[in-house]
Every structure is written in C-alpha cells, then in structure tokens.
Amino acid sequence: MQELVVAFEKRDDLTTDELREYYHAEHAPIVERLPNLVGYDVTFPSDPARSPYDGIARLRFPDGAAMREALETETADEMEADAAEFADPDSLVQIVGEYTDVLADD
C-alpha cells in the first residue's frame, strides 16, 4: 500500500480551533473525493504549543500507480489549492512511501 503523509503548520491568521473546523468542514470532503483512496486520517496535536506541526494527514492508496492517478486529477488540484486556505505553504512537508501496519505483521 502506498501512503502520502503531509505535515503542515496553520496560517498565522487562524486559531487552532479555526484550523480544525475548516479542515473537517471544507478540506476533508475534497480529499475524500480522490479516486483510489482506501484510507485517510488526520492527526491534530493535543498540545499544539509542543508540536512542530499543527496537523499531519495520511492518505493511502492500493499502490503507487493508483496514487499517481489520483494525484493527477482535478480533485487533487482542488485539494492542493484549498490547502492555502488553512496551511502555511512554506511549512508543508510531504513523504511518500510504502505503508506498513506493524501490529498487523505480528
């Protein structure tokens, strides 16, 4: 399974609550429309003052080809453009790799 992990900091003009509200109400529904998406979650730190990021999103796809196909769609373009509504663009860190559920391998 292929995974895209995106860590981000909020825009300076947003509060933590505003970020989370916007993300759930506006951004997540866009992401959910991506084709081939088989898993999607987001983590917001319980103590934002002690975290280098304000959120980390994980998107999972069956394989690299399915992820590439999804990220070449208009929905992906919309998702990327919408990120500017809540995230500091200079803060975005992306990691693409193979997803492994360590507990499932036991």
C-alpha positions, -999 to 999 in steps of 0.1 A, spaced: 0 0 0 13 35 -9 9 63 15 12 101 12 20 118 45 16 156 47 26 176 78 16 212 80 15 243 101 -16 265 102 -16 300 87 -7 327 112 -41 344 109 -60 312 121 -65 299 156 -61 262 163 -99 258 165 -104 277 132 -79 254 115 -95 222 128 -130 234 119 -120 245 84 -101 212 78 -130 190 88 -158 211 72 -141 221 40 -108 203 32 -116 167 42 -146 165 19 -124 174 -10 -97 148 -1 -124 121 3 -133 126 -34 -99 115 -46 -102 83 -67 -85 52 -55 -83 64 -19 -85 35 5 -75 52 38 -74 88 51 -68 102 85 -56 133 101 -40 139 135 -41 173 153 -17 176 183 -33 176 217 -8 202 228 -1 224 198 25 245 216 47 215 219 44 202 184 64 213 153 32 208 132 -4 217 136 -16 187 116 -5 155 99 -26 139 72 -22 104 58 -37 93 25 -34 57 15 -37 41 -19 -35 5 -31 -2 11 -49 20 38 -64 2 38 -98 -32 43 -81 -17 72 -61 -2 88 -92 -35 85 -110 -53 102 -81 -29 130 -78 -32 138 -115 -69 147 -112 -88 179 -109 -98 169 -74 -61 168 -64 -56 202 -79 -86 215 -59 -72 198 -28 -38 214 -32 -53 249 -39 -75 246 -8 -46 238 14 -36 275 11 -68 284 30 -55 268 62 -18 259 59 13 280 57 26 269 22 62 271 34 55 246 62 43 217 41 64 185 43 54 155 22 66 120 25 56 92 0 63 56 9 51 21 15 26 18 43 32 -10 67 9 -18 96 35 -31 121 9 -45 145 -8 -65 117 25 -81 109 28 -97 143 
